[in-house]
Every structure is written in structure tokens, then in C-alpha cells.
Amino acid sequence: MHELALEVFGVDLSPGMIAVARRDHPHLRFEVGPMTSLSPRPPHSPVSWPGRR
């Protein structure tokens, strides 16, 4: 998605997983917290998937 010039960021409850994400993808934004605190507004939409590629 980032390659398509979309604004991308990650959220996870685990600080450890955020550290891994920041290490593996330093050009993206990652925050510790619950997805339920997000308030996406059109044209934004939340997307999530388990695991790593």
C-alpha cells in the first residue's frame, strides 16, 4: 500500500511487535495502542492481517 502512495501506519498492543515492525519497515509509522481507538474517516479505512510476510 505504501508503494501506491497511500498513507500507511501500523497499530499493535505489543511494544515488542511495534519494535519489530519499526526495525523491518523504518519508513513507516507504527504506534502502540488498540485499533479500537482509531477513528478512520473516508477515504480511509482500517485494514489488518495476522502474521508477517
PDB file with SEQRES, HELIX, SHEET and CRYST1 records, atoms N, CA, C and O in Angstrom:
SEQRES   1 A   53  MET HIS GLU LEU ALA LEU GLU VAL PHE GLY VAL ASP LEU          
SEQRES   2 A   53  SER PRO GLY MET ILE ALA VAL ALA ARG ARG ASP HIS PRO          
SEQRES   3 A   53  HIS LEU ARG PHE GLU VAL GLY PRO MET THR SER LEU SER          
SEQRES   4 A   53  PRO ARG PRO PRO HIS SER PRO VAL SER TRP PRO GLY ARG          
SEQRES   5 A   53  ARG                                                          
HELIX    1 AA1 HIS A    2  LEU A    4  5                                   3    
HELIX    2 AA2 PRO A   15  ASP A   24  1                                  10    
HELIX    3 AA3 MET A   35  SER A   37  5                                   3    
SHEET    1 AA1 2 PHE A   9  ASP A  12  0                                        
SHEET    2 AA1 2 ARG A  29  VAL A  32  1                                        
CRYST1    1.000    1.000    1.000  90.00  90.00  90.00 P 1           1          
ATOM      1  N   MET A   1       0.815  -1.190   0.000  1.00  0.00           N  
ATOM      2  CA  MET A   1       0.000   0.000   0.000  1.00  0.00           C  
ATOM      3  C   MET A   1       0.859   1.255   0.000  1.00  0.00           C  
ATOM      4  O   MET A   1       0.543   2.236  -0.672  1.00  0.00           O  
ATOM      5  N   HIS A   2       1.949   1.215   0.760  1.00  0.00           N  
ATOM      6  CA  HIS A   2       2.840   2.374   0.808  1.00  0.00           C  
ATOM      7  C   HIS A   2       3.388   2.683  -0.588  1.00  0.00           C  
ATOM      8  O   HIS A   2       3.543   3.846  -0.958  1.00  0.00           O  
ATOM      9  N   GLU A   3       3.679   1.626  -1.357  1.00  0.00           N  
ATOM     10  CA  GLU A   3       4.211   1.813  -2.709  1.00  0.00           C  
ATOM     11  C   GLU A   3       3.218   2.497  -3.632  1.00  0.00           C  
ATOM     12  O   GLU A   3       3.603   3.055  -4.659  1.00  0.00           O  
ATOM     13  N   LEU A   4       1.929   2.454  -3.267  1.00  0.00           N  
ATOM     14  CA  LEU A   4       0.885   3.099  -4.066  1.00  0.00           C  
ATOM     15  C   LEU A   4       0.633   4.534  -3.616  1.00  0.00           C  
ATOM     16  O   LEU A   4      -0.351   5.151  -4.024  1.00  0.00           O  
ATOM     17  N   ALA A   5       1.514   5.062  -2.783  1.00  0.00           N  
ATOM     18  CA  ALA A   5       1.438   6.431  -2.262  1.00  0.00           C  
ATOM     19  C   ALA A   5       0.246   6.624  -1.323  1.00  0.00           C  
ATOM     20  O   ALA A   5      -0.271   7.734  -1.191  1.00  0.00           O  
ATOM     21  N   LEU A   6      -0.188   5.543  -0.671  1.00  0.00           N  
ATOM     22  CA  LEU A   6      -1.240   5.642   0.332  1.00  0.00           C  
ATOM     23  C   LEU A   6      -0.614   5.895   1.690  1.00  0.00           C  
ATOM     24  O   LEU A   6       0.493   5.430   1.961  1.00  0.00           O  
ATOM     25  N   GLU A   7      -1.316   6.632   2.547  1.00  0.00           N  
ATOM     26  CA  GLU A   7      -0.825   6.847   3.897  1.00  0.00           C  
ATOM     27  C   GLU A   7      -1.039   5.557   4.683  1.00  0.00           C  
ATOM     28  O   GLU A   7      -2.159   5.060   4.799  1.00  0.00           O  
ATOM     29  N   VAL A   8       0.043   5.035   5.211  1.00  0.00           N  
ATOM     30  CA  VAL A   8       0.009   3.743   5.893  1.00  0.00           C  
ATOM     31  C   VAL A   8       0.619   3.885   7.275  1.00  0.00           C  
ATOM     32  O   VAL A   8       1.658   4.525   7.433  1.00  0.00           O  
ATOM     33  N   PHE A   9      -0.023   3.288   8.286  1.00  0.00           N  
ATOM     34  CA  PHE A   9       0.595   3.203   9.597  1.00  0.00           C  
ATOM     35  C   PHE A   9       0.091   1.955  10.289  1.00  0.00           C  
ATOM     36  O   PHE A   9      -0.959   1.414   9.942  1.00  0.00           O  
ATOM     37  N   GLY A  10       0.848   1.507  11.268  1.00  0.00           N  
ATOM     38  CA  GLY A  10       0.509   0.293  11.980  1.00  0.00           C  
ATOM     39  C   GLY A  10       0.226   0.556  13.443  1.00  0.00           C  
ATOM     40  O   GLY A  10       0.787   1.473  14.045  1.00  0.00           O  
ATOM     41  N   VAL A  11      -0.650  -0.259  14.009  1.00  0.00           N  
ATOM     42  CA  VAL A  11      -1.019  -0.177  15.414  1.00  0.00           C  
ATOM     43  C   VAL A  11      -0.999  -1.584  15.982  1.00  0.00           C  
ATOM     44  O   VAL A  11      -1.492  -2.518  15.349  1.00  0.00           O  
ATOM     45  N   ASP A  12      -0.436  -1.740  17.164  1.00  0.00           N  
ATOM     46  CA  ASP A  12      -0.432  -3.036  17.838  1.00  0.00           C  
ATOM     47  C   ASP A  12      -0.386  -2.783  19.336  1.00  0.00           C  
ATOM     48  O   ASP A  12       0.173  -1.785  19.790  1.00  0.00           O  
ATOM     49  N   LEU A  13      -0.972  -3.689  20.095  1.00  0.00           N  
ATOM     50  CA  LEU A  13      -0.931  -3.577  21.559  1.00  0.00           C  
ATOM     51  C   LEU A  13       0.441  -3.921  22.124  1.00  0.00           C  
ATOM     52  O   LEU A  13       0.772  -3.522  23.240  1.00  0.00           O  
ATOM     53  N   SER A  14       1.229  -4.650  21.370  1.00  0.00           N  
ATOM     54  CA  SER A  14       2.514  -5.148  21.861  1.00  0.00           C  
ATOM     55  C   SER A  14       3.670  -4.218  21.496  1.00  0.00           C  
ATOM     56  O   SER A  14       3.959  -4.032  20.314  1.00  0.00           O  
ATOM     57  N   PRO A  15       4.329  -3.636  22.489  1.00  0.00           N  
ATOM     58  CA  PRO A  15       5.510  -2.819  22.186  1.00  0.00           C  
ATOM     59  C   PRO A  15       6.592  -3.619  21.461  1.00  0.00           C  
ATOM     60  O   PRO A  15       7.319  -3.078  20.629  1.00  0.00           O  
ATOM     61  N   GLY A  16       6.692  -4.898  21.778  1.00  0.00           N  
ATOM     62  CA  GLY A  16       7.685  -5.741  21.108  1.00  0.00           C  
ATOM     63  C   GLY A  16       7.405  -5.890  19.618  1.00  0.00           C  
ATOM     64  O   GLY A  16       8.326  -5.852  18.802  1.00  0.00           O  
ATOM     65  N   MET A  17       6.135  -6.059  19.264  1.00  0.00           N  
ATOM     66  CA  MET A  17       5.778  -6.180  17.847  1.00  0.00           C  
ATOM     67  C   MET A  17       5.978  -4.855  17.118  1.00  0.00           C  
ATOM     68  O   MET A  17       6.364  -4.837  15.949  1.00  0.00           O  
ATOM     69  N   ILE A  18       5.716  -3.752  17.806  1.00  0.00           N  
ATOM     70  CA  ILE A  18       5.961  -2.440  17.202  1.00  0.00           C  
ATOM     71  C   ILE A  18       7.455  -2.249  16.954  1.00  0.00           C  
ATOM     72  O   ILE A  18       7.848  -1.682  15.934  1.00  0.00           O  
ATOM     73  N   ALA A  19       8.284  -2.716  17.875  1.00  0.00           N  
ATOM     74  CA  ALA A  19       9.739  -2.618  17.691  1.00  0.00           C  
ATOM     75  C   ALA A  19      10.181  -3.414  16.466  1.00  0.00           C  
ATOM     76  O   ALA A  19      11.020  -2.948  15.695  1.00  0.00           O  
ATOM     77  N   VAL A  20       9.627  -4.605  16.282  1.00  0.00           N  
ATOM     78  CA  VAL A  20       9.962  -5.426  15.110  1.00  0.00           C  
ATOM     79  C   VAL A  20       9.510  -4.719  13.832  1.00  0.00           C  
ATOM     80  O   VAL A  20      10.257  -4.649  12.857  1.00  0.00           O  
ATOM     81  N   ALA A  21       8.285  -4.197  13.846  1.00  0.00           N  
ATOM     82  CA  ALA A  21       7.768  -3.504  12.665  1.00  0.00           C  
ATOM     83  C   ALA A  21       8.619  -2.285  12.316  1.00  0.00           C  
ATOM     84  O   ALA A  21       8.932  -2.057  11.148  1.00  0.00           O  
ATOM     85  N   ARG A  22       8.992  -1.510  13.323  1.00  0.00           N  
ATOM     86  CA  ARG A  22       9.834  -0.325  13.069  1.00  0.00           C  
ATOM     87  C   ARG A  22      11.202  -0.728  12.546  1.00  0.00           C  
ATOM     88  O   ARG A  22      11.761  -0.049  11.685  1.00  0.00           O  
ATOM     89  N   ARG A  23      11.743  -1.819  13.052  1.00  0.00           N  
ATOM     90  CA  ARG A  23      13.043  -2.303  12.570  1.00  0.00           C  
ATOM     91  C   ARG A  23      12.945  -2.747  11.111  1.00  0.00           C  
ATOM     92  O   ARG A  23      13.805  -2.418  10.294  1.00  0.00           O  
ATOM     93  N   ASP A  24      11.889  -3.495  10.794  1.00  0.00           N  
ATOM     94  CA  ASP A  24      11.752  -4.051   9.447  1.00  0.00           C  
ATOM     95  C   ASP A  24      11.247  -3.051   8.414  1.00  0.00           C  
ATOM     96  O   ASP A  24      11.476  -3.222   7.217  1.00  0.00           O  
ATOM     97  N   HIS A  25      10.559  -2.007   8.876  1.00  0.00           N  
ATOM     98  CA  HIS A  25       9.965  -1.023   7.961  1.00  0.00           C  
ATOM     99  C   HIS A  25      10.170   0.389   8.518  1.00  0.00           C  
ATOM    100  O   HIS A  25       9.202   1.045   8.904  1.00  0.00           O  
ATOM    101  N   PRO A  26      11.413   0.859   8.563  1.00  0.00           N  
ATOM    102  CA  PRO A  26      11.705   2.151   9.206  1.00  0.00           C  
ATOM    103  C   PRO A  26      11.058   3.356   8.519  1.00  0.00           C  
ATOM    104  O   PRO A  26      10.975   4.427   9.120  1.00  0.00           O  
ATOM    105  N   HIS A  27      10.608   3.206   7.298  1.00  0.00           N  
ATOM    106  CA  HIS A  27       9.999   4.317   6.566  1.00  0.00           C  
ATOM    107  C   HIS A  27       8.510   4.472   6.872  1.00  0.00           C  
ATOM    108  O   HIS A  27       7.880   5.415   6.392  1.00  0.00           O  
ATOM    109  N   LEU A  28       7.937   3.561   7.662  1.00  0.00           N  
ATOM    110  CA  LEU A  28       6.515   3.628   8.001  1.00  0.00           C  
ATOM    111  C   LEU A  28       6.313   4.022   9.460  1.00  0.00           C  
ATOM    112  O   LEU A  28       7.239   3.922  10.265  1.00  0.00           O  
ATOM    113  N   ARG A  29       5.120   4.463   9.797  1.00  0.00           N  
ATOM    114  CA  ARG A  29       4.774   4.890  11.160  1.00  0.00           C  
ATOM    115  C   ARG A  29       4.077   3.738  11.889  1.00  0.00           C  
ATOM    116  O   ARG A  29       3.183   3.095  11.339  1.00  0.00           O  
ATOM    117  N   PHE A  30       4.493   3.488  13.121  1.00  0.00           N  
ATOM    118  CA  PHE A  30       3.899   2.458  13.964  1.00  0.00           C  
ATOM    119  C   PHE A  30       3.682   3.017  15.358  1.00  0.00           C  
ATOM    120  O   PHE A  30       4.544   3.711  15.897  1.00  0.00           O  
ATOM    121  N   GLU A  31       2.531   2.716  15.941  1.00  0.00           N  
ATOM    122  CA  GLU A  31       2.187   3.200  17.271  1.00  0.00           C  
ATOM    123  C   GLU A  31       1.679   2.046  18.128  1.00  0.00           C  
ATOM    124  O   GLU A  31       1.022   1.135  17.626  1.00  0.00           O  
ATOM    125  N   VAL A  32       1.987   2.091  19.420  1.00  0.00           N  
ATOM    126  CA  VAL A  32       1.458   1.124  20.370  1.00  0.00           C  
ATOM    127  C   VAL A  32       0.077   1.606  20.799  1.00  0.00           C  
ATOM    128  O   VAL A  32      -0.087   2.757  21.202  1.00  0.00           O  
ATOM    129  N   GLY A  33      -0.913   0.722  20.712  1.00  0.00           N  
ATOM    130  CA  GLY A  33      -2.261   1.069  21.139  1.00  0.00           C  
ATOM    131  C   GLY A  33      -3.287   0.142  20.533  1.00  0.00           C  
ATOM    132  O   GLY A  33      -2.957  -0.699  19.698  1.00  0.00           O  
ATOM    133  N   PRO A  34      -4.547   0.293  20.956  1.00  0.00           N  
ATOM    134  CA  PRO A  34      -5.613  -0.553  20.425  1.00  0.00           C  
ATOM    135  C   PRO A  34      -6.188   0.000  19.118  1.00  0.00           C  
ATOM    136  O   PRO A  34      -6.300   1.214  18.946  1.00  0.00           O  
ATOM    137  N   MET A  35      -6.545  -0.890  18.213  1.00  0.00           N  
ATOM    138  CA  MET A  35      -7.194  -0.463  16.967  1.00  0.00           C  
ATOM    139  C   MET A  35      -8.528   0.212  17.235  1.00  0.00           C  
ATOM    140  O   MET A  35      -8.989   1.027  16.436  1.00  0.00           O  
ATOM    141  N   THR A  36      -9.147  -0.125  18.358  1.00  0.00           N  
ATOM    142  CA  THR A  36     -10.463   0.446  18.661  1.00  0.00           C  
ATOM    143  C   THR A  36     -10.393   1.946  18.932  1.00  0.00           C  
ATOM    144  O   THR A  36     -11.421   2.623  18.934  1.00  0.00           O  
ATOM    145  N   SER A  37      -9.184   2.472  19.163  1.00  0.00           N  
ATOM    146  CA  SER A  37      -9.054   3.908  19.399  1.00  0.00           C  
ATOM    147  C   SER A  37      -8.959   4.706  18.105  1.00  0.00           C  
ATOM    148  O   SER A  37      -8.960   5.937  18.135  1.00  0.00           O  
ATOM    149  N   LEU A  38      -8.877   4.016  16.966  1.00  0.00           N  
ATOM    150  CA  LEU A  38      -8.790   4.696  15.676  1.00  0.00           C  
ATOM    151  C   LEU A  38     -10.161   5.205  15.255  1.00  0.00           C  
ATOM    152  O   LEU A  38     -11.182   4.572  15.521  1.00  0.00           O  
ATOM    153  N   SER A  39     -10.169   6.337  14.605  1.00  0.00           N  
ATOM    154  CA  SER A  39     -11.413   6.910  14.082  1.00  0.00           C  
ATOM    155  C   SER A  39     -11.233   7.223  12.608  1.00  0.00           C  
ATOM    156  O   SER A  39     -11.138   8.390  12.229  1.00  0.00           O  
ATOM    157  N   PRO A  40     -11.184   6.193  11.769  1.00  0.00           N  
ATOM    158  CA  PRO A  40     -10.952   6.460  10.340  1.00  0.00           C  
ATOM    159  C   PRO A  40     -12.136   7.190   9.712  1.00  0.00           C  
ATOM    160  O   PRO A  40     -13.296   6.919  10.022  1.00  0.00           O  
ATOM    161  N   ARG A  41     -11.812   8.113   8.833  1.00  0.00           N  
ATOM    162  CA  ARG A  41     -12.831   8.851   8.098  1.00  0.00           C  
ATOM    163  C   ARG A  41     -12.576   8.638   6.614  1.00  0.00           C  
ATOM    164  O   ARG A  41     -11.424   8.535   6.193  1.00  0.00           O  
ATOM    165  N   PRO A  42     -13.633   8.572   5.819  1.00  0.00           N  
ATOM    166  CA  PRO A  42     -13.450   8.374   4.378  1.00  0.00           C  
ATOM    167  C   PRO A  42     -12.472   9.403   3.833  1.00  0.00           C  
ATOM    168  O   PRO A  42     -12.534  10.555   4.262  1.00  0.00           O  
ATOM    169  N   PRO A  43     -11.587   9.068   2.932  1.00  0.00           N  
ATOM    170  CA  PRO A  43     -11.485   7.789   2.233  1.00  0.00           C  
ATOM    171  C   PRO A  43     -10.602   6.768   2.946  1.00  0.00           C  
ATOM    172  O   PRO A  43     -10.124   5.833   2.304  1.00  0.00           O  
ATOM    173  N   HIS A  44     -10.372   6.913   4.243  1.00  0.00           N  
ATOM    174  CA  HIS A  44      -9.512   5.996   4.990  1.00  0.00           C  
ATOM    175  C   HIS A  44     -10.315   4.799   5.476  1.00  0.00           C  
ATOM    176  O   HIS A  44     -11.508   4.909   5.762  1.00  0.00           O  
ATOM    177  N   SER A  45      -9.658   3.677   5.564  1.00  0.00           N  
ATOM    178  CA  SER A  45     -10.314   2.515   6.141  1.00  0.00           C  
ATOM    179  C   SER A  45      -9.271   1.639   6.810  1.00  0.00           C  
ATOM    180  O   SER A  45      -8.157   1.499   6.306  1.00  0.00           O  
ATOM    181  N   PRO A  46      -9.626   1.049   7.941  1.00  0.00           N  
ATOM    182  CA  PRO A  46      -8.676   0.173   8.625  1.00  0.00           C  
ATOM    183  C   PRO A  46      -8.551  -1.169   7.920  1.00  0.00           C  
ATOM    184  O   PRO A  46      -9.528  -1.720   7.412  1.00  0.00           O  
ATOM    185  N   VAL A  47      -7.346  -1.673   7.902  1.00  0.00           N  
ATOM    186  CA  VAL A  47      -7.063  -2.986   7.342  1.00  0.00           C  
ATOM    187  C   VAL A  47      -6.129  -3.676   8.316  1.00  0.00           C  
ATOM    188  O   VAL A  47      -5.185  -3.064   8.816  1.00  0.00           O  
ATOM    189  N   SER A  48      -6.382  -4.933   8.584  1.00  0.00           N  
ATOM    190  CA  SER A  48      -5.469  -5.661   9.460  1.00  0.00           C  
ATOM    191  C   SER A  48      -5.283  -7.066   8.935  1.00  0.00           C  
ATOM    192  O   SER A  48      -6.140  -7.604   8.235  1.00  0.00           O  
ATOM    193  N   TRP A  49      -4.151  -7.653   9.281  1.00  0.00           N  
ATOM    194  CA  TRP A  49      -3.897  -9.038   8.945  1.00  0.00           C  
ATOM    195  C   TRP A  49      -2.932  -9.605   9.962  1.00  0.00           C  
ATOM    196  O   TRP A  49      -2.057  -8.897  10.460  1.00  0.00           O  
ATOM    197  N   PRO A  50      -3.090 -10.877  10.270  1.00  0.00           N  
ATOM    198  CA  PRO A  50      -2.205 -11.502  11.254  1.00  0.00           C  
ATOM    199  C   PRO A  50      -0.885 -11.939  10.618  1.00  0.00           C  
ATOM    200  O   PRO A  50      -0.804 -12.186   9.415  1.00  0.00           O  
ATOM    201  N   GLY A  51       0.123 -12.026  11.446  1.00  0.00           N  
ATOM    202  CA  GLY A  51       1.394 -12.594  10.996  1.00  0.00           C  
ATOM    203  C   GLY A  51       2.247 -11.652  10.187  1.00  0.00           C  
ATOM    204  O   GLY A  51       1.924 -10.480   9.989  1.00  0.00           O  
ATOM    205  N   ARG A  52       3.349 -12.209   9.726  1.00  0.00           N  
ATOM    206  CA  ARG A  52       4.326 -11.466   8.939  1.00  0.00           C  
ATOM    207  C   ARG A  52       4.438 -12.100   7.566  1.00  0.00           C  
ATOM    208  O   ARG A  52       4.113 -13.273   7.383  1.00  0.00           O  
ATOM    209  N   ARG A  53       4.904 -11.311   6.593  1.00  0.00           N  
ATOM    210  CA  ARG A  53       5.140 -11.849   5.249  1.00  0.00           C  
ATOM    211  C   ARG A  53       6.442 -12.605   5.240  1.00  0.00           C  
ATOM    212  O   ARG A  53       6.837 -13.143   4.206  1.00  0.00           O  
TER     213      ARG A  53                                                      
END                                                                             
